[in-house]
């Protein structure tokens, strides 16, 4: 799986960093999302789905590998 984070769409709500601080942080400059790991292991999928569902702007996306 691959994670994408659109900093242009991000409104700096910080839900991603609160739910999965090992995968997301916030920029010191403007609070927008900083992706720490674009290819986390499958064991993080539940947390990532929660991040996606709580992102108010849809800036976080999960691309699941075909056949996985």
N, C-alpha and C positions, 0 to 999 in steps of 0.2 A: 504494500500500500504506500501511497505517497500523499503527503499533505501539502496544500498550497494555502498561502495567506496573502490576501490582497491588501496591502498597506494603504492604497488609495481609497478603498471602500471602508476601511476600519474607522470606527468612531471612538476608539480608545476606551471602551467600556471595561475591559480587563477581565471579562469572564474566562477567557481562554487561559490566562496566566493563573487565575485562581483555581481552576479545575485541574489543569495539567501543567504545573510549573516546571516540570522536567522537559516539556515540549515547547512551551511558549513563554515569552517575557514581553515587557513593554518598553518601548524606546524612552530613554531619559529625556529626549528632546520634546516629543509631542505625545507620548503615551500610546502610540500605535503599536500594533502587534509586531513582535520579533519572533520568527520561527527558529527554534533551536535545533530541531531534528525533523527533517522532511521525510524520513523513511523509518518511522518507529516500528517496533515489532508488533505482530498481530495481537499480542496481549494487551495493548493499549487501545484497541478498537472501541471498547465500550466508553472509555473516557473521551475519546475523540468524537464519538457520536454525540455525547453530551455537549461538548464544546461547540460542535456545529449547530446543534439545536438551540443553544443559548446565545449564539452570536447574533446581536440585533441587526447587523447589516449583511449577514451572509458572507463575510470576508474569508471565513475558513471553509475549506473544502477537503473532502477525502476522495482520493482516486484509488479505488481498489484494483489490484492487479488482476487482469483477466485470467481465469482459470484457478484463482486462489480460493 
